[in-house]
Amino acid sequence: MQVERLITVLTVLGCLAVLSLPDKAQGKSQTLPLPAEVVDEWVHKNYAAVRRNVLPDRLELSPFPADTKWIVVVVVDEPFRAGEYWFSVTKKYDGSAKATVRIPHGAPLAKQIKELKETNPAATVETISKLVRIDEYSISDTQLAELRNLANSFEQITISPVMPDLLGLDLFEYRFWTESQYGQQMSAQLVGFGPGAKKQPHALVAWVERFRTVTRSYFQRVKVPS
């Protein structure tokens, strides 16, 4: 009996000793949450890298599709990282057009990145890029007839190689990249006044806002969740 009691006592003491050890000593790893200022600094430093991963400034098309005349990619960034809008338009030699639209789901990218870093302190840019939520929609000109008109009007835009001399607050940023068959490319970075503005500083910006108005109206018609 005394031997059994001694074994019981030692067993209880051993369990208490294990419970009192840090998680690491028990074979568990515990990651402490990052201070708010550290999270904010990480988001500020890595936002652009995450955005490029999920909303790329350009597409790598190798080989370039033989039936495609040109493709344009546009990224719209709202002031203060309040939202993003990505789309591409493809014009084919038969005159048809199609578009792809990508929009952050539920919250702007910056907010999603911050929340993911708070809950996953050790997460890398690549990890967070896979975790952010993006809605993607494909549209053909058979679904939206205006898409063919938008593609045709894009071809008719005449621009100067000199970009507008514009400085202001709360401006939207527009990144363009386009490639035609046989490898000719062009890219530009512009600013504008966002949707609803009566006048834009550049024809490309005006075209983008027209595209956004048309596609948003289409999404409302077909009841695509926002």
N, C-alpha and C positions, 0 to 999 in steps of 0.2 A: 504494500500500500504506500509506504513512504517513497519507494522508487517511482511509482506511478504518479504521486503528487509532485515529486521533484521534476519529472519529465513534463507534466502539465504546466507547472510554473515557468520552466525554461521556454516552453513553446509559446506561452502568452507573452513573455518578455521579448522573445525573438520577433514576434509579430509586431509588437509595439515599436521595437527598434526599427524595423523595416518601414513602418508607416511614418515614422518621424524623419526618415531620410528624404533628401530632396528628390524630385521626380527623376532627375538625371541618374541618380544613384540607383533608382528602382528600375532602370532600363527604359524610362519614358523621357522624351524630349519635349520641353515646354518652351514655346517661343513667346516672349513677352511682347505686348503691343508696343508699337512705335509711338513716340510723342507726336502730337498733332503737327508741330512745326517741321518735324522730320518727314512726315507723310506729305505735307504740302510742298516741301522742297523737292522731294522725289517726283511728285506729279509734275511740278514745273519743269524739271529737268528732262523727264522721259515722256511727256505727253506727245510731243511731235513724233517720236519713234513709234509709239503705240498707234498713233493715228495713221502713219504711213503703212503700218502692217495691215490694218483693217480697212483703211480708205486710201489706197495708194495713189500717189500723184501721177503715175503712169502704169501702163500694162506692158508686160514682157511677152510679145507675140512672136514666137519663133517656131515655125515659119509664119509670116503674115498670111492670113486666110486669102486664098486665090480669088474668092468671089467678092471680097471686100474692097471698096474704093477708098474709104478712110474710116477712122475711128477717132473720137474725141473723148477725153476724160476731164471732168471738172470736179473740183472739190471746193465747197463753200464753207467758210468758217465764220460763224457769227461773232460779234464783239464779245470780249470777256469769256470766250469759250462757252458761250451759252447754248451752242448747238452746232451740228455739222450736217451737211447734205452732200452726198456723192452720187454722181451719175456718169454713165457713158452712153454715147450714141454711136451706132454703127450704120454707115450707108453702104449698100451693096451696088454692084454694077447694074443689077436689074431694076434699080430705082427704089427698092424696098429699104425700110429702116427699122431698126430695133433699138431698144434702150434698156439699160439696167440701172436701178436706183437702189442705193444703200443708205439707210438712216439708222442712227443709234436707237435701240429699243428701250423705251421707258425713261431714259435720262441721257443727257449729253455725255460724251466720252469722258470729259474731265471728271465729272461726278462719279461715273462708273469706275474709273481708274482709282480715284481716291478711296472709294468704298472697298474695292478689291484689295488695295494695298493695306488698308486698315485691318481687314480680316485675314489677309495672307502676308504678313510682314516680310517673309523671305521670298516672295514671288518676284520673278524677273520680268523684264519687258516682254519676253517671248511668252511666259506663262500668262500674264495679264492680257496680252493680245488675243490669246485663245479663249479667255473667259469673258471678255466684254461681249455684250449682246448687240447684234446688228440685224436689222430686218432688211431683206433683199427682195426686190421685185423685178420681174422681167416683163417688158411691154413690147408688143409688135405693132406695126402700123395697121394690121388687120383689127387689132383691139382698139387702137387709138389712131384714127385717121390723121389727126393733126400732127402726129409724129413725123410723117413724111414731109409735111410742110415745114416743120421745124428744121429737119435735115436739109431741105432745099434752101431755106433762108440762111442757114449757117454757111453754106457754100457761097452765098452772094455777099457776105460781109466783106467790106473793104476797109482795111485798117492801115494806119501809118506805123512804121517801125518805131516811132517815138511814142513812149507811153505817156499818159496824162500826168501833168504836174499837179497832184492833188494831195493835200495834207489836211487831216481832220480827225475828230474824235468819233468813237462808236461806229467806225466803218466796218463793213463786211469785207472779208478777203476772198478772192477768187483765184484758184490755181487752174491753169489750162495746160493740157498736153494733147497734141494731135499728131497722128501719123497716117501717111497715105501709102498706097501700094508702092513698092520699090524703095521704101525706107526713108522718105522725106519726112522730117519731124519739125515741130515747133512747140515751144512752151512759153508761157507768160504768167506773171503774177500781178494781179490788179486789185484795186479796191473799188467799192461802190456803196450805194446807200441802202441796199437790201430791198426786200419785197415792198411793193406799195409806193415806191418813189416814182414821181412823175417823170423824172429824167435821170439817166445814169451817165457817168463820165466816159463810158466807152461802149461801143457797139457790142462787144463780146459780153459785157456784163448785162446789158439790156436783153441780149438773147438768152442768157442763163435764167434771168428772172422770168422771162416769158415761158421758158421750159418748165420752171418750177410751178408757175401758176397753172399751166395746162395739165401737168401730171398730178398736182394736188387735187385739182377739180376732178380728174379721172379717178383718183383713189377714193374720193368721197362718193362718186357715183357708184363705184363697184363695191363700196363699203369695205375698203382695206383698213384694218385697224391701225391707228396711229400710235 
